[in-house]
Amino acid sequence: MPEASRFISTRGQAPETGFAEVLLAGLAPDGGLYLPAVWPHFSAGQIAGFKGKRYQDVAFEILSRFAGESFTALDLKEDIEAAYAGFEAPEIAPLSPMSGNRYLLELFHGPTFAFKDIALQILGRLFARALKRRGGRATVVAATSGDTGSAAIAALGGLPNVDVFVLHPKDRVSEIQRRQMTTGGFTNVHNIALEGSFDDAQSIVKGLFAEKEFAAEVGLTAVNSINFVRIAAQSVYYFTASSQLGQPPIFVVPTGNFGDIFAGEAAGRMGLSARKLVIATNANDIMARALNDGVYAAGEAHHTLSPSMDIQVASNFERALFEASGRDSDWTRAAMEDFARVRRLELPPPVLASLRERYDAKSSDDEETLATINAVAGVQNRIVDPHTAVAISASRKLGFPEEPVVVLATAHPAKFANAVTDATGAPPVLPERLERLLALPEKLDVLPNKLSLIRQFISSRLTA
């Protein structure tokens, strides 16, 4: 079996496993994150050949390198075609030119109007296929800062033998984001508004996985960006954008949990040439501070106009640290254990140097975000959401590089109507699908930030 279809944990204490097992498990049993034992490689000629191909065909070429014998070529093709059949843009991730050699990579044309759809629509179908083959039930638990929850529900809602529990921070997502999660009406979906931050929700999910007896009993798994299949699927649009431009671009990525930008690193490790990956953060600038100061230190999460990025602990950064350390699982495990204890990690000089070769980082506050939305509306005559605005603001701080700059546009502006209205004086046009949500009844449970109570809630719903 090709080594790219075998997977190892960043912490080095879990057995190698296959693609389907990684898909169903999410987190490795040693608490680490899965990565391929060896990255597959595409030549410069192969990547150039992606230009003009259907997005679905490029996705098949990349994902088939990881899938190995877990799925047949026909299975994979069927699920990819079905995943993208409902997207409103035939290109799936169209590249739209802006001024100053900048481009927007539009990733919000799926069913929930956010970039998470691009991966989760595939993951949900593969997940259902793998689960049916394995038998039994699965309990999906997801912490979301806004968009993962609705995309997971859109992908998994109504599926047999799957129960979905989504935790979002109460009053810290936009109304549209919340309603996309709470109005679906699926009997297998349970929404929890947690009295805490996204980091609290994420900590609870990790705590549930750490309770191995409970996790095994309920068939616990995760579909957020700790699941490597998400990363693999998101790497595709880096290839399609780069091949269209015909030269190595700078990618600027609004960054919260570090999954979307690590997908860019994944593409690079598969052979894609990119001048730089720019981490764009809001006031929750832990990643910018880590890269610029060499200290990865968590503080209190700030509530901002770009709530999906209101994160202090970026789970996928562990993958980047593992690679930057030369795949030293002993160091990665010790570093992550230390960070979990003291919430601070000084990056060793060789690790920091390796990260800086690949990444740059810029942060913008809410004032800059509003100013950017307003400026883009006035100069470019287009409306962007606040997360994309954070990335556009970061792109301007790069000066005037010779290379094309690709800004990842991660959500439809209508999902953040208040921020757009504050910036431009007028609300964005609400797509009909989103407008319908405003009249639907919501279903959610408000729970305190306590692991034992969340576990009890899950158990009670599974036995009801």
C-alpha positions in Angstrom: 0.0 0.0 0.0 1.4 3.5 -0.9 2.9 5.2 2.1 0.8 8.3 1.4 -2.3 6.2 2.2 -0.8 5.2 5.6 -1.1 7.7 8.4 0.9 8.4 11.6 0.2 10.6 14.6 2.1 13.8 15.4 2.7 12.4 18.9 4.2 9.1 17.7 2.4 6.7 20.1 -0.5 5.5 17.8 -0.2 2.7 15.3 -0.1 3.5 11.6 -3.5 3.3 10.1 -5.3 3.8 6.8 -7.4 6.6 5.2 -10.8 5.2 6.1 -9.7 4.7 9.7 -8.4 8.3 9.9 -11.7 9.5 8.4 -13.8 7.8 11.0 -11.5 8.5 14.0 -10.6 12.2 13.5 -8.2 12.4 16.4 -5.4 9.8 17.0 -5.7 7.7 20.1 -2.5 9.2 21.6 -4.1 12.7 21.4 -2.1 13.7 18.3 -3.2 14.6 14.8 -2.9 12.3 11.8 -0.6 13.1 8.8 0.5 10.9 5.9 3.5 8.7 6.6 5.0 10.2 3.4 3.5 13.1 1.5 2.5 12.2 -2.1 4.2 14.3 -4.8 3.0 16.1 -7.9 5.6 17.3 -10.4 5.5 20.9 -11.7 4.2 19.6 -15.0 1.4 17.7 -13.4 0.4 20.8 -11.4 0.5 23.0 -14.5 -1.7 20.4 -16.2 -4.4 21.1 -13.6 -5.1 24.4 -15.4 -8.4 24.1 -17.3 -9.4 20.9 -15.6 -12.7 20.6 -13.7 -12.3 21.2 -10.0 -13.9 17.8 -9.4 -11.2 16.0 -11.5 -8.4 17.8 -9.7 -9.9 16.8 -6.3 -10.0 13.2 -7.5 -6.4 13.2 -8.5 -5.3 14.6 -5.1 -7.6 12.7 -2.8 -7.0 9.4 -4.6 -3.3 9.6 -3.6 -4.4 9.5 0.1 -7.3 7.1 -0.2 -5.3 4.1 -1.2 -7.5 0.9 -1.0 -10.0 2.5 1.4 -12.3 3.5 -1.4 -12.5 2.4 -5.0 -11.9 5.0 -7.7 -15.6 4.8 -8.6 -16.6 5.4 -5.0 -14.4 8.4 -4.7 -15.5 9.9 -8.0 -19.2 9.4 -7.2 -18.8 11.1 -3.8 -16.8 14.0 -5.2 -19.4 14.6 -8.0 -22.3 14.5 -5.5 -20.5 16.8 -3.1 -20.2 19.6 -5.6 -23.4 19.1 -7.5 -25.2 21.7 -5.3 -22.6 24.5 -5.6 -23.7 27.7 -7.2 -20.4 28.4 -9.0 -19.5 25.8 -11.6 -15.8 26.4 -10.9 -16.5 25.5 -7.2 -13.7 27.8 -6.1 -13.5 30.6 -8.7 -10.6 33.0 -8.8 -11.7 36.6 -9.1 -9.3 39.5 -10.0 -9.0 42.6 -7.8 -6.8 45.6 -8.3 -3.0 45.6 -7.6 -2.3 42.1 -8.7 -4.6 40.7 -6.0 -7.2 38.0 -6.5 -10.0 36.6 -4.3 -10.3 32.9 -4.2 -14.1 32.5 -3.6 -14.7 29.6 -1.3 -18.3 30.3 -0.3 -20.5 28.9 -3.1 -21.6 25.8 -1.2 -24.8 25.0 0.7 -23.9 27.0 3.9 -22.1 29.8 2.1 -18.7 29.1 3.8 -15.4 27.5 2.8 -16.1 24.6 5.2 -18.5 23.1 2.6 -15.7 22.4 0.1 -14.3 19.7 2.4 -17.3 18.7 4.5 -19.5 17.9 1.6 -16.9 15.3 0.5 -16.1 14.1 4.0 -19.8 13.6 4.9 -20.3 11.3 2.0 -17.1 9.3 2.5 -17.9 9.1 6.2 -21.3 7.6 5.5 -19.9 5.1 3.0 -17.1 4.0 5.4 -19.5 3.8 8.4 -21.9 1.6 6.4 -19.1 -0.8 5.5 -17.8 -0.9 9.1 -21.2 -1.2 10.7 -22.3 0.2 14.0 -23.0 3.8 15.0 -20.8 6.9 15.2 -21.1 10.0 17.5 -19.7 13.1 15.8 -18.8 15.9 18.2 -17.7 19.2 16.8 -16.6 22.5 18.4 -17.3 25.4 16.0 -16.5 29.1 16.0 -19.3 29.5 13.5 -19.1 27.8 10.2 -17.9 24.2 10.8 -21.1 23.5 12.7 -23.5 24.4 9.9 -21.3 22.7 7.3 -21.1 19.5 9.3 -24.9 19.6 9.8 -25.4 20.1 6.1 -23.1 17.1 5.4 -24.3 14.7 8.1 -27.8 15.8 9.0 -30.3 13.0 8.5 -27.7 10.3 7.8 -28.4 6.8 9.4 -26.3 5.6 12.3 -24.7 9.0 12.9 -25.5 11.3 15.8 -24.1 14.8 15.6 -23.4 17.1 18.6 -22.3 20.7 17.8 -20.9 23.0 20.4 -20.8 26.7 19.6 -19.9 29.6 22.0 -23.2 31.2 23.2 -23.7 34.7 21.8 -20.3 34.6 20.0 -21.5 33.6 16.5 -23.6 35.7 14.1 -27.3 35.2 14.0 -27.2 33.6 10.5 -24.4 31.3 11.6 -26.5 30.2 14.7 -29.7 29.8 12.7 -27.9 27.7 10.1 -27.1 25.2 12.9 -30.3 25.4 14.9 -33.1 25.3 12.2 -32.2 22.2 10.3 -34.8 20.0 12.0 -32.7 16.8 11.8 -33.4 14.4 14.6 -29.8 13.2 14.6 -28.4 16.7 15.2 -28.1 18.2 18.7 -27.0 21.9 19.1 -25.3 23.0 22.3 -24.8 26.7 23.0 -21.9 26.6 25.4 -21.5 29.3 28.1 -17.9 30.0 27.2 -15.5 30.6 24.3 -14.7 28.6 21.2 -11.5 27.5 23.0 -13.6 26.2 25.9 -15.7 24.2 23.4 -12.7 22.8 21.7 -11.2 21.9 25.1 -14.3 20.0 26.0 -14.2 18.0 22.7 -10.6 17.1 23.4 -11.5 16.1 26.9 -14.2 13.8 25.6 -11.7 12.1 23.4 -9.3 11.7 26.3 -12.0 9.8 28.2 -11.2 6.6 26.2 -13.8 4.4 27.7 -16.6 6.9 27.0 -15.2 7.6 23.5 -15.1 3.9 22.6 -18.6 3.3 24.1 -20.3 6.0 21.9 -18.0 5.7 18.8 -16.7 9.2 19.2 -15.3 10.9 16.1 -14.6 14.5 14.9 -15.2 16.2 11.5 -13.6 19.6 12.2 -10.2 20.4 10.9 -8.4 18.0 13.2 -9.7 15.4 10.7 -7.0 15.0 8.1 -9.5 14.4 5.3 -10.6 18.0 5.7 -7.1 19.2 5.2 -6.6 17.0 2.1 -9.8 18.2 0.6 -9.0 21.9 1.3 -5.6 21.6 -0.3 -7.2 21.2 -3.7 -8.1 24.8 -4.2 -4.5 25.9 -3.6 -3.6 23.8 -6.6 -6.4 25.0 -8.8 -5.7 28.7 -8.0 -2.0 28.4 -8.6 -2.3 26.5 -11.8 -4.7 29.2 -13.2 -2.1 31.9 -12.4 0.8 30.0 -13.9 3.3 31.3 -11.3 3.8 30.9 -7.6 1.5 33.2 -5.7 1.4 34.5 -2.1 -1.6 33.1 -0.3 -3.2 35.2 2.4 -5.5 33.2 4.7 -7.9 34.4 7.4 -6.8 32.1 10.3 -8.4 30.7 13.4 -7.8 27.0 14.0 -5.0 26.9 11.4 -6.6 24.2 9.3 -7.2 26.2 6.1 -3.7 27.6 6.0 -2.1 24.3 6.9 -3.9 22.9 3.8 -1.7 25.3 2.0 1.4 23.8 3.6 0.0 20.4 2.7 -0.2 21.5 -0.9 3.4 22.7 -0.7 4.6 19.4 0.7 2.9 17.8 -2.3 4.9 19.9 -4.7 3.0 23.1 -5.1 5.3 26.2 -5.3 4.0 29.2 -3.3 6.0 32.3 -2.5 4.5 32.5 1.0 1.5 31.6 3.2 0.4 34.7 5.1 -1.4 34.1 8.4 -4.1 36.8 8.7 -5.4 37.2 12.3 -7.8 39.5 14.1 -7.2 40.7 17.6 -6.9 37.1 18.6 -3.4 37.2 17.3 -1.7 34.1 18.9 -0.5 32.8 15.6 0.9 36.2 14.5 2.7 36.5 17.9 4.0 32.9 17.6 5.5 33.6 14.2 6.8 37.1 14.9 7.9 36.7 18.5 8.7 33.0 18.7 6.4 32.4 21.6 3.1 30.5 21.2 1.1 31.8 24.2 -2.6 31.7 24.7 -4.5 34.5 26.4 -8.2 35.3 26.7 -10.2 35.1 23.6 -11.5 38.5 22.4 -15.0 38.8 20.8 -14.5 40.5 17.4 -16.4 41.2 14.2 -14.8 38.1 12.7 -16.0 35.6 15.2 -14.9 32.4 13.4 -11.3 33.5 14.1 -11.9 34.3 17.8 -9.6 31.4 18.8 -6.6 31.4 21.1 -5.5 27.7 20.7 -5.1 26.8 17.1 -5.4 23.0 17.0 -3.8 22.4 13.6 -0.6 24.3 14.5 0.5 21.0 16.0 0.8 19.6 12.5 2.9 22.6 11.4 5.2 22.2 14.5 5.6 18.5 13.8 6.7 19.2 10.2 8.9 22.1 11.2 10.7 20.0 13.8 11.7 17.5 11.2 8.8 15.2 12.2 10.1 14.8 15.7 7.1 13.2 17.4 8.9 13.0 20.8 9.5 16.8 20.8 6.0 17.5 19.5 4.3 15.4 22.2 6.3 17.0 24.9 5.7 20.5 23.5 2.0 20.0 23.3 1.8 18.5 26.8 3.7 21.4 28.1 1.5 23.9 26.3 -1.7 22.2 27.6 -0.3 22.6 31.1 1.0 26.2 31.0 -0.5 27.6 27.8 2.9 28.9 26.7 5.5 27.4 24.4 8.8 29.0 23.4 9.6 27.8 19.8 13.2 26.4 19.4 15.2 28.5 16.9 15.3 25.7 14.2 11.6 25.2 14.4 10.9 28.9 14.3 13.2 29.3 11.3 11.5 26.5 9.5 8.1 28.0 10.1 9.3 31.5 8.9 10.5 30.0 5.7 7.0 29.1 4.8 4.8 31.5 6.7 4.4 35.2 7.3 1.8 36.8 9.7 -0.2 40.0 9.9 -2.9 41.0 12.3 -5.8 43.6 12.0 -8.2 44.9 14.6 -12.0 45.6 14.2 -11.4 49.2 13.1 -9.1 48.0 10.2 -11.7 45.3 9.3 -14.5 47.8 9.0 -12.3 50.2 7.0 -11.3 47.4 4.7 -15.0 46.3 4.0 -15.8 50.0 3.3 -12.8 50.5 1.0 -13.4 47.3 -1.0 -17.1 48.3 -1.4 -16.1 51.7 -2.7 -13.1 50.9 -4.9 -13.8 47.3 -6.0 -17.6 47.7 -5.9 -18.0 44.4 -4.1 -18.9 43.4 -0.5 -16.8 41.1 1.5 -17.4 39.5 4.9 -15.2 40.5 7.9 -13.0 37.4 7.8 -12.1 38.0 4.2 -11.6 41.7 5.1 -9.0 40.7 7.7 -7.1 38.9 5.0 -7.4 41.7 2.5 -6.1 44.1 5.2 -3.1 41.7 5.7 -2.5 41.6 2.0 -2.2 45.4 1.9 0.4 45.2 4.7 2.6 43.2 2.3 3.3 46.3 0.2 3.5 45.6 -3.5 5.1 42.2 -4.2 5.8 41.1 -7.7 4.0 37.9 -7.3 0.2 37.6 -7.5 -1.5 37.7 -4.1 -4.4 35.3 -3.6 -6.7 36.2 -0.7 -8.9 33.4 0.5 -12.5 34.6 0.7 -14.0 32.3 3.3 -17.7 33.3 3.8 -20.6 35.1 2.1 -21.0 38.6 3.5 -24.7 38.0 4.2 -23.6 35.7 7.1 -22.2 38.8 8.9 -24.8 41.4 8.1 -24.2 43.5 11.2 -20.5 44.0 10.4 -21.2 44.8 6.8 -23.9 47.3 7.7 -21.6 49.0 10.3 -18.9 49.3 7.6 -20.9 50.4 4.6 -24.1 51.8 6.0 -26.2 49.3 4.2 -27.0 45.6 4.8 -25.8 43.0 2.3 -28.3 41.3 0.1 -29.5 38.2 1.8 -29.6 35.1 -0.5 -33.1 33.5 -0.4 -31.8 30.3 1.3 -30.5 32.4 4.2 -33.6 34.6 4.4 -35.8 31.6 4.9 -33.9 30.7 8.1 -35.2 33.8 9.8 -38.7 32.4 9.9 -37.8 28.9 11.1 -38.0 27.7 14.7 -34.6 27.1 16.4 -33.7 24.0 18.4 -30.7 24.3 20.8 -29.7 23.6 24.4 -27.8 26.1 26.5 -25.2 24.3 28.7 -22.5 25.5 31.1 -18.8 25.1 30.4 -18.4 21.8 32.2 -17.1 18.6 30.6 -19.1 16.2 32.9 -22.4 17.9 32.0 -21.7 17.8 28.3 -20.8 14.1 28.5 -24.0 13.5 30.5 -26.0 15.4 27.9 -24.5 13.3 25.0 -25.2 10.1 26.9 -28.8 11.1 27.6 -29.5 11.9 24.0 -28.0 8.7 22.7 -30.1 6.6 25.0 -33.3 8.5 24.5 
